[in-house]
C-alpha cells in the first residue's frame, strides 16, 4: 500500500502554512494602511474617475497585487522545498495528491460554510487558503460579481482558488534541479 502523505506533500503543507500566514499578515497591513491613508481611493481615481465616484470597495484595491505576489511565491517555494529535502520530481500519483488533497480540504470547508451559512467555516477556508481565496473574492467584489454575475462564476472562482496554490507549488517542484535530476540513478548511488 502506498503511503498517503508523500514527503513532497508534507513539504507543500509546511510551505502553504508559512505562505498563508505571511499573506494574511500582509493583507491586514495593506488593508489597514489603505483604509487609513486612502490609497485605494487615490488608485481607483487614477484608473477610472467614473468608478471612483461610486466608491465603496476602493480600499480593497491595494490588496490584490499583494495577494497576487504571495500566490506567485508558491513557485519558488515548490522548488526550494524539493531542493532542500532532496526529493525527486513528483510522479503522476504524487502530483495528483499534491493537487487534489489540499484542494479537497479547501472545497469542503468552503461548501460547509456555504451550506450551513456559517461565516466561521468560510473564515477558516479563507485563512487556510488566503492568497488564492483572497484574490478571487476581492476581484469578485471589485467587479460587482456578487450581484450581477451568474452563479457558475462563483463556483469557477472557488474551483480556481482551491487549485491555484497546489498547482503553482507543483509547477515549482517540477522545475529542473541538475543535482537531483540525474539521468543515471546507478551513478548517483555510487557517489553516495
N, C-alpha and C positions, 0 to 999 in steps of 0.2 A: 504494500500500500504506500502510495506516495505521500510525502509529508505535505500537509495542507499549507502551512506557513513557511514558504521558502525564505532563505536568508535575504534575498533582494526585496521580498515583500515586507519583511520586518524593517529593512532599511528605508523603504518607502514610508511606512507608518511613522518612523522616527523623524525623517525629514519633513513629512507632512505636518506633524505636530509643531515642529520648530517654525516652519514657514507660516502656518496658520496663526501661531502666537505673534510672530513678528508683524504679519499683515494686519491682524486685529489691532495691535498697538499703534501701528502707523495710521490705520483707518481712524481710530479715535482721535489721535493727534491732528490729522488732516481735517477732520470734520469740526473739531473744536476750534482750530485756528481759522478755518473757513467761515464759521459762523461768527466768531468774534471780530475778525478783520474784514469780512465781506469779500473774500477772494472770489467766491462763486458768482456773486452778482456782477463784479467787475469783469470776470472772464466771460460770462454769458453776454454782457453788453458788447464786448468786443466781437464775439462770434455772431450774434444776431440781436440787434437792438429791439426788434419786434418781440422776441421771446423774453427779453429782459424785463419788459413791462408786465408780462404775465406773471413773472416771479414764481414764488413757491418753493421749488426744489433746487434752486440755483446753488444753495450752499453745499449740495451733494456733488457738484461737478468736479471739484479738485480730487475727490476720492477715486475717480475712475482710472486716471493714469497710475496712481499709487497701487491700486489693486491689480491693474494690468501688469505692472512691473513685478509685483510679488508673484503673480501667476507665472510669468516667464522665468522666474527663479527656479522653477521645477526642472528646467532643462539642465543647468549646471549641477543642481542637487542630485539628479539621477546619475550623472557621470561621476561626480565626486563620491557618492555612496558606493558605486560599483568599484571605483579605483581604490578607495580606502579599505574596503573589505576584501579586495582581491577576488571578486566574483566574476564568473564568466558571463557572457551575454545571455540574457534570458531566452529560453527556448519557447516554443509556441504555447505550451501549457502554462508555464510560469508567466508569460506575457498576458495570457487571458486572466490569470489570477490577479496580476497587478492591476489590470483594467477593471475587472468586474467586482472583486470583493469590496474595495473601498467605495466604488460607485453604488453598489447594492446597499451598503450601510447608509450612505447619504440619502438614497432614494427612499429607504424605509423610514428614516427619520422625517423626511420631508412629507411623505404620504401620511404618516401618523399625525403630524402637525396639521395637515390639510383636512384629513378625515375627522379628526377629533376637535377641530377648531381650537387647537391648543397652541398658544403663542410660545409656550415653553419648548415644545418639540421643534418648532420652526427656529427658535433662537439657538437650540442645541445644534440643529442642522447648519445654521449659519456659522456658528463658532467652530464646528468641525470641518467646514469647507469654506472658510472665509473668503479667500481670493476669488474663486470661481462664482460662488453664490452671490457674493457682493457685487461683482461686475455685472452679472446677468440681472440682478434685482435693480441695481442703480440705472442701468441702461433702460430697463423696462419702465421705471418710474419717470426718468427724464424724458422719454419719448411718449409718455402718456399711454403706454401699453396696458396699463391696468384697466382702463375704461373702454378703449376703442378697439383693441386688437382681439382677434378670435382666440378662443380658449386653447387651441392647439399650440399657439406661440408660447404660452406659459409652460406647457408640457415639454416642448422642444427646448426651452431655456433650462428647465430642470434636468433634462437628459444631458444637455451640454455641460451644465455646471457640475454634474456628477462625474462626467468622463474626462473633463479637461485636466485636472491635476494628475491623475494616474497616467493619462496619455502623454502628457509632457514629461513626466518622470520616466516613463518607459522609453520615450524617444531619446532622452538624455542618457539613459543607461545603455542604449544601443549605439551610441557614438563610439567609434573605434578607439581602443586604447592599445597601442602597439605592445606594451609589456604583457598585457593579459590575453591578447588575441593572437596567439601563435598558431601557425598552420600545423606544425608537427607536435602533437602532445607528448610523444616519447622524448623529444629533445628537451621539453620543459621538465619532465620528470628526472632526467639525468642531471640537469643543472641544479636541482634542489638537493 
